[in-house]
Amino acid sequence: MDEFWVFGYGSLMWNPGFEYEEKAEALVFGYRRSLCVHSWVHRGSEASPGLVLGLDRGGSCRGMAFRVSAAAWDEVLSYLRERELVTNVYLERTTAIRLADGRRVTAVAYVVDRAHRQYAGALDAMEAAHIVESASGQSGPNDAYVFNTLAHLREMGIRDHWLEQVAGEIDRMREAS
């Protein structure tokens, strides 16, 4: 790889945690953003798991790409592995992405491991909302994670209709109680 890019689809988009030389909106094909990972630490527990985002097979996903200097590659990869591979529910992959200006580059992305026991699979919005609404972990309530993610996506001009449905179901559940 002549250039080192990182693709973010969740909190990496607004909180990368590493220095970069360039930031650009990007699109990856063959993957979609999904609340498909049972969170046992940050937004839930093993006894009462929450849900966090994963990059799952199918569709496409708008996110952010970060170009990292060659001198920082090793440091950034170490940081990302520590951040993303805590329970090994994600697989580090190199994938083709298209930047907003039309350039096609290769980026490191963290894709959900469908064989991992934390993989939640394809949930409908109501199922996801029930899990999210009641879960909480070391980083706080799971619903705060969903609403914060949606707020950041909106700020970036990115719509995620399914995640919006989950948030809508959570709101309906609260109104009903």
CYANA upper distance limits for C-alpha pairs under 8 A (distance plus 0.5 A):
  1 MET  CA    106 THR  CA      8.16
  3 GLU  CA     67 ARG  CA      7.63
  3 GLU  CA     68 VAL  CA      8.09
  3 GLU  CA     69 SER  CA      8.29
  3 GLU  CA     70 ALA  CA      7.76
  3 GLU  CA    106 THR  CA      8.44
  4 PHE  CA     67 ARG  CA      6.23
  4 PHE  CA     68 VAL  CA      6.01
  4 PHE  CA     69 SER  CA      7.56
  4 PHE  CA     70 ALA  CA      7.43
  4 PHE  CA     73 TRP  CA      7.43
  4 PHE  CA    106 THR  CA      8.12
  4 PHE  CA    107 ALA  CA      7.12
  4 PHE  CA    108 VAL  CA      8.33
  5 TRP  CA     65 ALA  CA      6.81
  5 TRP  CA     66 PHE  CA      5.81
  5 TRP  CA     67 ARG  CA      4.90
  5 TRP  CA     68 VAL  CA      6.56
  5 TRP  CA    105 VAL  CA      8.15
  5 TRP  CA    106 THR  CA      7.06
  5 TRP  CA    107 ALA  CA      4.94
  5 TRP  CA    108 VAL  CA      6.74
  6 VAL  CA     65 ALA  CA      5.92
  6 VAL  CA     66 PHE  CA      5.64
  6 VAL  CA     67 ARG  CA      7.11
  6 VAL  CA     68 VAL  CA      8.21
  6 VAL  CA    107 ALA  CA      5.46
  6 VAL  CA    108 VAL  CA      5.30
  6 VAL  CA    109 ALA  CA      6.72
  7 PHE  CA     26 ALA  CA      8.15
  7 PHE  CA     63 GLY  CA      7.39
  7 PHE  CA     64 MET  CA      6.34
  7 PHE  CA     65 ALA  CA      4.99
  7 PHE  CA     66 PHE  CA      7.14
  7 PHE  CA    107 ALA  CA      6.33
  7 PHE  CA    108 VAL  CA      6.55
  7 PHE  CA    109 ALA  CA      5.71
  8 GLY  CA     12 LEU  CA      5.36
  8 GLY  CA     13 MET  CA      5.50
  8 GLY  CA     16 PRO  CA      8.39
  8 GLY  CA     63 GLY  CA      6.12
  8 GLY  CA     64 MET  CA      5.70
  8 GLY  CA     65 ALA  CA      6.65
  8 GLY  CA    109 ALA  CA      7.48
  9 TYR  CA     13 MET  CA      6.56
  9 TYR  CA     33 ARG  CA      7.13
  9 TYR  CA     55 LEU  CA      7.85
  9 TYR  CA     61 CYS  CA      7.81
  9 TYR  CA     62 ARG  CA      7.47
  9 TYR  CA     63 GLY  CA      5.15
  9 TYR  CA     64 MET  CA      7.13
 10 GLY  CA     14 TRP  CA      8.39
 10 GLY  CA     33 ARG  CA      8.41
 10 GLY  CA     53 LEU  CA      7.10
 10 GLY  CA     63 GLY  CA      8.17
 10 GLY  CA    149 THR  CA      7.58
 11 SER  CA     15 ASN  CA      6.06
 11 SER  CA     16 PRO  CA      7.62
 11 SER  CA    149 THR  CA      7.74
 12 LEU  CA     16 PRO  CA      4.75
 12 LEU  CA     17 GLY  CA      8.04
 13 MET  CA     63 GLY  CA      7.12
 13 MET  CA     64 MET  CA      5.83
 13 MET  CA     65 ALA  CA      8.28
 14 TRP  CA    152 HIS  CA      7.75
 18 PHE  CA     76 VAL  CA      6.94
 18 PHE  CA     79 TYR  CA      8.38
 19 GLU  CA     68 VAL  CA      7.57
 20 TYR  CA     66 PHE  CA      6.50
 20 TYR  CA     67 ARG  CA      6.12
 20 TYR  CA     68 VAL  CA      5.08
 20 TYR  CA     69 SER  CA      7.23
 21 GLU  CA     66 PHE  CA      7.79
 21 GLU  CA     67 ARG  CA      6.05
 21 GLU  CA     68 VAL  CA      6.10
 21 GLU  CA     69 SER  CA      6.87
 22 GLU  CA     66 PHE  CA      6.15
 22 GLU  CA     67 ARG  CA      5.51
 22 GLU  CA     68 VAL  CA      7.81
 23 LYS  CA     64 MET  CA      7.37
 23 LYS  CA     65 ALA  CA      6.19
 23 LYS  CA     66 PHE  CA      5.10
 23 LYS  CA     67 ARG  CA      6.96
 24 ALA  CA     64 MET  CA      6.18
 24 ALA  CA     65 ALA  CA      5.78
 24 ALA  CA     66 PHE  CA      7.10
 24 ALA  CA     99 LEU  CA      6.82
 24 ALA  CA    100 ALA  CA      7.17
 25 GLU  CA     62 ARG  CA      7.73
 25 GLU  CA     63 GLY  CA      6.38
 25 GLU  CA     64 MET  CA      5.02
 25 GLU  CA     65 ALA  CA      6.61
 25 GLU  CA     99 LEU  CA      6.39
 25 GLU  CA    100 ALA  CA      5.88
 26 ALA  CA     62 ARG  CA      6.27
 26 ALA  CA     63 GLY  CA      5.79
 26 ALA  CA     64 MET  CA      5.73
 26 ALA  CA     65 ALA  CA      6.28
 26 ALA  CA     97 ILE  CA      6.93
 26 ALA  CA     98 ARG  CA      5.99
 26 ALA  CA     99 LEU  CA      4.77
 26 ALA  CA    100 ALA  CA      6.13
 27 LEU  CA     60 SER  CA      7.42
 27 LEU  CA     61 CYS  CA      6.13
 27 LEU  CA     62 ARG  CA      5.05
 27 LEU  CA     63 GLY  CA      6.68
 27 LEU  CA     64 MET  CA      8.47
 27 LEU  CA     97 ILE  CA      6.09
 27 LEU  CA     98 ARG  CA      5.71
 27 LEU  CA     99 LEU  CA      6.92
 27 LEU  CA    100 ALA  CA      8.15
 28 VAL  CA     60 SER  CA      6.09
 28 VAL  CA     61 CYS  CA      5.90
 28 VAL  CA     62 ARG  CA      7.16
 28 VAL  CA     63 GLY  CA      8.46
 28 VAL  CA     95 THR  CA      8.31
 28 VAL  CA     96 ALA  CA      7.28
 28 VAL  CA     97 ILE  CA      5.23
 28 VAL  CA     98 ARG  CA      7.05
 29 PHE  CA     58 GLY  CA      8.34
 29 PHE  CA     59 GLY  CA      6.80
 29 PHE  CA     60 SER  CA      4.84
 29 PHE  CA     61 CYS  CA      7.13
 29 PHE  CA     97 ILE  CA      7.78
 30 GLY  CA     57 ARG  CA      6.39
 30 GLY  CA     58 GLY  CA      5.31
 30 GLY  CA     59 GLY  CA      5.67
 30 GLY  CA     60 SER  CA      6.00
 31 TYR  CA     55 LEU  CA      6.48
 31 TYR  CA     56 ASP  CA      5.77
 31 TYR  CA     57 ARG  CA      4.93
 31 TYR  CA     58 GLY  CA      5.18
 31 TYR  CA     59 GLY  CA      5.85
 31 TYR  CA     60 SER  CA      5.52
 31 TYR  CA     61 CYS  CA      6.66
 32 ARG  CA     55 LEU  CA      6.03
 32 ARG  CA     56 ASP  CA      5.84
 32 ARG  CA     57 ARG  CA      6.71
 32 ARG  CA     58 GLY  CA      6.30
 32 ARG  CA     59 GLY  CA      5.90
 32 ARG  CA     60 SER  CA      5.48
 32 ARG  CA     61 CYS  CA      5.31
 33 ARG  CA     53 LEU  CA      7.04
 33 ARG  CA     54 GLY  CA      6.49
 33 ARG  CA     55 LEU  CA      5.41
 33 ARG  CA     56 ASP  CA      6.88
 33 ARG  CA     61 CYS  CA      6.51
 34 SER  CA     52 VAL  CA      8.49
 34 SER  CA     53 LEU  CA      5.79
 34 SER  CA     54 GLY  CA      5.89
 34 SER  CA     55 LEU  CA      6.74
 34 SER  CA     56 ASP  CA      6.90
 34 SER  CA    163 LEU  CA      8.23
 35 LEU  CA     51 LEU  CA      6.24
 35 LEU  CA     52 VAL  CA      5.62
 35 LEU  CA     53 LEU  CA      4.86
 35 LEU  CA     54 GLY  CA      6.66
 35 LEU  CA    128 ALA  CA      8.02
 35 LEU  CA    163 LEU  CA      8.19
 36 CYS  CA     51 LEU  CA      6.98
 36 CYS  CA     52 VAL  CA      7.04
 36 CYS  CA     53 LEU  CA      6.56
 36 CYS  CA     54 GLY  CA      6.29
 36 CYS  CA     56 ASP  CA      8.16
 36 CYS  CA    119 TYR  CA      6.45
 36 CYS  CA    120 ALA  CA      5.31
 36 CYS  CA    121 GLY  CA      6.09
 36 CYS  CA    122 ALA  CA      7.22
 36 CYS  CA    123 LEU  CA      7.99
 37 VAL  CA     51 LEU  CA      5.91
 37 VAL  CA     52 VAL  CA      5.76
 37 VAL  CA     53 LEU  CA      6.67
 37 VAL  CA     54 GLY  CA      6.55
 37 VAL  CA     89 VAL  CA      8.15
 37 VAL  CA    112 VAL  CA      8.00
 37 VAL  CA    118 GLN  CA      6.16
 37 VAL  CA    119 TYR  CA      5.38
 37 VAL  CA    120 ALA  CA      5.85
 37 VAL  CA    121 GLY  CA      8.33
 38 HIS  CA     44 GLY  CA      8.33
 38 HIS  CA     49 PRO  CA      6.03
 38 HIS  CA     50 GLY  CA      5.96
 38 HIS  CA     51 LEU  CA      5.21
 38 HIS  CA     52 VAL  CA      7.01
 38 HIS  CA    118 GLN  CA      5.40
 38 HIS  CA    119 TYR  CA      6.69
 38 HIS  CA    120 ALA  CA      6.36
 39 SER  CA     43 ARG  CA      6.00
 39 SER  CA     44 GLY  CA      5.74
 39 SER  CA     45 SER  CA      7.15
 39 SER  CA     46 GLU  CA      8.17
 39 SER  CA     49 PRO  CA      5.81
 39 SER  CA     50 GLY  CA      5.31
 39 SER  CA     51 LEU  CA      5.79
 39 SER  CA     52 VAL  CA      6.58
 39 SER  CA    118 GLN  CA      7.82
 40 TRP  CA     44 GLY  CA      5.34
 40 TRP  CA     45 SER  CA      4.41
 40 TRP  CA     46 GLU  CA      5.20
 40 TRP  CA     47 ALA  CA      8.45
 40 TRP  CA     48 SER  CA      8.13
 40 TRP  CA     49 PRO  CA      5.76
 40 TRP  CA     50 GLY  CA      7.34
 40 TRP  CA    137 GLY  CA      7.84
 41 VAL  CA     45 SER  CA      5.98
 41 VAL  CA     46 GLU  CA      8.16
 41 VAL  CA    137 GLY  CA      6.12
 41 VAL  CA    138 GLN  CA      6.51
 41 VAL  CA    139 SER  CA      8.40
 42 HIS  CA    136 SER  CA      8.11
 42 HIS  CA    137 GLY  CA      5.18
 42 HIS  CA    138 GLN  CA      5.20
 42 HIS  CA    139 SER  CA      5.18
 42 HIS  CA    140 GLY  CA      7.45
 43 ARG  CA     49 PRO  CA      7.78
 43 ARG  CA     50 GLY  CA      5.73
 43 ARG  CA     51 LEU  CA      7.43
 43 ARG  CA     52 VAL  CA      7.91
 43 ARG  CA    135 ALA  CA      6.94
 43 ARG  CA    136 SER  CA      5.32
 43 ARG  CA    137 GLY  CA      4.49
 43 ARG  CA    138 GLN  CA      6.99
 43 ARG  CA    139 SER  CA      6.55
 43 ARG  CA    140 GLY  CA      6.55
 43 ARG  CA    141 PRO  CA      6.50
 43 ARG  CA    142 ASN  CA      5.38
 43 ARG  CA    145 TYR  CA      8.16
 44 GLY  CA     48 SER  CA      6.35
 44 GLY  CA     49 PRO  CA      4.82
 44 GLY  CA     50 GLY  CA      4.85
 44 GLY  CA     51 LEU  CA      8.09
 44 GLY  CA    135 ALA  CA      5.65
 44 GLY  CA    136 SER  CA      5.04
 44 GLY  CA    137 GLY  CA      4.58
 44 GLY  CA    138 GLN  CA      7.99
 44 GLY  CA    141 PRO  CA      8.31
 44 GLY  CA    142 ASN  CA      7.50
 45 SER  CA     49 PRO  CA      5.25
 45 SER  CA     50 GLY  CA      7.62
 45 SER  CA    135 ALA  CA      8.38
 45 SER  CA    136 SER  CA      7.92
 45 SER  CA    137 GLY  CA      6.60
 48 SER  CA    135 ALA  CA      6.84
 49 PRO  CA    131 ILE  CA      7.99
 49 PRO  CA    135 ALA  CA      6.78
 49 PRO  CA    136 SER  CA      8.45
 50 GLY  CA    131 ILE  CA      6.46
 50 GLY  CA    132 VAL  CA      6.04
 50 GLY  CA    134 SER  CA      8.39
 50 GLY  CA    135 ALA  CA      5.44
 50 GLY  CA    136 SER  CA      7.21
 50 GLY  CA    137 GLY  CA      8.30
 50 GLY  CA    142 ASN  CA      6.49
 51 LEU  CA    128 ALA  CA      7.97
 51 LEU  CA    131 ILE  CA      7.52
 51 LEU  CA    132 VAL  CA      6.58
 51 LEU  CA    142 ASN  CA      7.49
 52 VAL  CA    145 TYR  CA      8.37
 54 GLY  CA     90 TYR  CA      8.22
 54 GLY  CA    110 TYR  CA      8.31
 54 GLY  CA    111 VAL  CA      6.86
 54 GLY  CA    112 VAL  CA      5.84
 55 LEU  CA    110 TYR  CA      7.34
 55 LEU  CA    111 VAL  CA      5.26
 55 LEU  CA    112 VAL  CA      6.15
 56 ASP  CA    111 VAL  CA      6.75
 56 ASP  CA    112 VAL  CA      6.27
 62 ARG  CA    158 ILE  CA      7.54
 65 ALA  CA     99 LEU  CA      8.07
 65 ALA  CA    107 ALA  CA      8.17
 68 VAL  CA     72 ALA  CA      7.02
 68 VAL  CA     73 TRP  CA      7.04
 68 VAL  CA     76 VAL  CA      8.40
 69 SER  CA     73 TRP  CA      7.04
 72 ALA  CA     76 VAL  CA      6.49
 73 TRP  CA     77 LEU  CA      6.53
 74 ASP  CA     78 SER  CA      6.63
 75 GLU  CA     79 TYR  CA      6.72
 76 VAL  CA     80 LEU  CA      6.57
 77 LEU  CA     81 ARG  CA      6.53
 78 SER  CA     82 GLU  CA      6.72
 79 TYR  CA     83 ARG  CA      6.67
 80 LEU  CA     84 GLU  CA      6.23
 80 LEU  CA     85 LEU  CA      8.28
 81 ARG  CA     85 LEU  CA      5.70
 81 ARG  CA     86 VAL  CA      8.21
 82 GLU  CA     86 VAL  CA      6.73
 84 GLU  CA     88 ASN  CA      8.23
 84 GLU  CA     90 TYR  CA      7.33
 84 GLU  CA    110 TYR  CA      7.73
 85 LEU  CA     89 VAL  CA      7.28
 85 LEU  CA     90 TYR  CA      6.58
 85 LEU  CA     91 LEU  CA      8.19
 88 ASN  CA    116 HIS  CA      8.39
 89 VAL  CA    112 VAL  CA      6.43
 89 VAL  CA    113 ASP  CA      5.95
 89 VAL  CA    116 HIS  CA      6.24
 89 VAL  CA    117 ARG  CA      8.41
 89 VAL  CA    118 GLN  CA      6.92
 89 VAL  CA    119 TYR  CA      7.70
 90 TYR  CA    110 TYR  CA      6.06
 90 TYR  CA    111 VAL  CA      5.71
 90 TYR  CA    112 VAL  CA      4.90
 90 TYR  CA    113 ASP  CA      5.81
 91 LEU  CA    110 TYR  CA      5.97
 91 LEU  CA    111 VAL  CA      5.67
 91 LEU  CA    112 VAL  CA      6.59
 91 LEU  CA    113 ASP  CA      6.41
 92 GLU  CA    108 VAL  CA      7.28
 92 GLU  CA    109 ALA  CA      6.46
 92 GLU  CA    110 TYR  CA      5.31
 92 GLU  CA    111 VAL  CA      7.01
 93 ARG  CA    108 VAL  CA      6.13
 93 ARG  CA    109 ALA  CA      5.84
 93 ARG  CA    110 TYR  CA      6.61
 93 ARG  CA    111 VAL  CA      7.30
 94 THR  CA    106 THR  CA      6.99
 94 THR  CA    107 ALA  CA      5.94
 94 THR  CA    108 VAL  CA      5.04
 94 THR  CA    109 ALA  CA      6.66
 95 THR  CA    106 THR  CA      5.97
 95 THR  CA    107 ALA  CA      5.96
 95 THR  CA    108 VAL  CA      6.93
 95 THR  CA    109 ALA  CA      7.38
 96 ALA  CA    104 ARG  CA      7.36
 96 ALA  CA    105 VAL  CA      6.30
 96 ALA  CA    106 THR  CA      4.98
 96 ALA  CA    107 ALA  CA      6.81
 97 ILE  CA    104 ARG  CA      6.27
 97 ILE  CA    105 VAL  CA      6.09
 97 ILE  CA    106 THR  CA      6.48
 97 ILE  CA    107 ALA  CA      7.22
 98 ARG  CA    102 GLY  CA      6.55
 98 ARG  CA    103 ARG  CA      6.26
 98 ARG  CA    104 ARG  CA      5.01
 98 ARG  CA    105 VAL  CA      6.91
 99 LEU  CA    103 ARG  CA      5.77
 99 LEU  CA    104 ARG  CA      6.75
 99 LEU  CA    105 VAL  CA      8.02
112 VAL  CA    119 TYR  CA      7.77
113 ASP  CA    119 TYR  CA      7.42
114 ARG  CA    119 TYR  CA      6.11
114 ARG  CA    121 GLY  CA      8.00
115 ALA  CA    119 TYR  CA      7.57
123 LEU  CA    127 GLU  CA      6.47
123 LEU  CA    128 ALA  CA      6.50
124 ASP  CA    128 ALA  CA      6.79
125 ALA  CA    129 ALA  CA      6.50
125 ALA  CA    162 TRP  CA      7.40
125 ALA  CA    163 LEU  CA      8.24
125 ALA  CA    165 GLN  CA      6.46
125 ALA  CA    166 VAL  CA      5.22
125 ALA  CA    169 GLU  CA      7.53
126 MET  CA    130 HIS  CA      6.79
126 MET  CA    166 VAL  CA      7.08
126 MET  CA    169 GLU  CA      6.62
127 GLU  CA    131 ILE  CA      7.03
128 ALA  CA    132 VAL  CA      6.58
128 ALA  CA    166 VAL  CA      6.94
129 ALA  CA    133 GLU  CA      6.28
129 ALA  CA    166 VAL  CA      5.71
129 ALA  CA    167 ALA  CA      7.46
129 ALA  CA    169 GLU  CA      6.41
129 ALA  CA    170 ILE  CA      5.86
130 HIS  CA    134 SER  CA      7.17
130 HIS  CA    170 ILE  CA      7.83
131 ILE  CA    135 ALA  CA      6.79
132 VAL  CA    142 ASN  CA      5.70
132 VAL  CA    143 ASP  CA      5.92
132 VAL  CA    146 VAL  CA      8.44
132 VAL  CA    170 ILE  CA      8.49
133 GLU  CA    142 ASN  CA      7.17
133 GLU  CA    143 ASP  CA      5.98
133 GLU  CA    170 ILE  CA      6.74
134 SER  CA    141 PRO  CA      8.48
134 SER  CA    142 ASN  CA      7.98
134 SER  CA    143 ASP  CA      8.45
135 ALA  CA    141 PRO  CA      6.65
135 ALA  CA    142 ASN  CA      5.88
135 ALA  CA    143 ASP  CA      8.16
136 SER  CA    140 GLY  CA      5.97
136 SER  CA    141 PRO  CA      4.55
136 SER  CA    142 ASN  CA      5.75
137 GLY  CA    141 PRO  CA      6.80
137 GLY  CA    142 ASN  CA      7.84
140 GLY  CA    144 ALA  CA      7.81
140 GLY  CA    145 TYR  CA      8.41
141 PRO  CA    145 TYR  CA      7.38
142 ASN  CA    146 VAL  CA      7.12
143 ASP  CA    147 PHE  CA      6.71
143 ASP  CA    170 ILE  CA      8.42
144 ALA  CA    148 ASN  CA      6.32
145 TYR  CA    149 THR  CA      6.47
146 VAL  CA    150 LEU  CA      6.73
146 VAL  CA    163 LEU  CA      8.12
146 VAL  CA    167 ALA  CA      7.51
147 PHE  CA    151 ALA  CA      6.67
147 PHE  CA    167 ALA  CA      7.31
148 ASN  CA    152 HIS  CA      6.77
149 THR  CA    153 LEU  CA      6.65
150 LEU  CA    154 ARG  CA      6.61
150 LEU  CA    160 ASP  CA      8.27
150 LEU  CA    163 LEU  CA      7.83
150 LEU  CA    164 GLU  CA      7.68
151 ALA  CA    155 GLU  CA      6.76
152 HIS  CA    156 MET  CA      6.83
153 LEU  CA    157 GLY  CA      6.74
153 LEU  CA    158 ILE  CA      5.48
153 LEU  CA    159 ARG  CA      7.14
153 LEU  CA    160 ASP  CA      8.28
154 ARG  CA    158 ILE  CA      5.98
154 ARG  CA    159 ARG  CA      6.96
160 ASP  CA    164 GLU  CA      6.69
161 HIS  CA    165 GLN  CA      6.72
162 TRP  CA    166 VAL  CA      6.89
163 LEU  CA    167 ALA  CA      6.83
164 GLU  CA    168 GLY  CA      6.60
165 GLN  CA    169 GLU  CA      6.69
166 VAL  CA    170 ILE  CA      6.84
167 ALA  CA    171 ASP  CA      6.77
168 GLY  CA    172 ARG  CA      6.74
169 GLU  CA    173 MET  CA      6.64
170 ILE  CA    174 ARG  CA      6.81
171 ASP  CA    175 GLU  CA      6.73
172 ARG  CA    176 ALA  CA      6.63
173 MET  CA    177 SER  CA      6.93
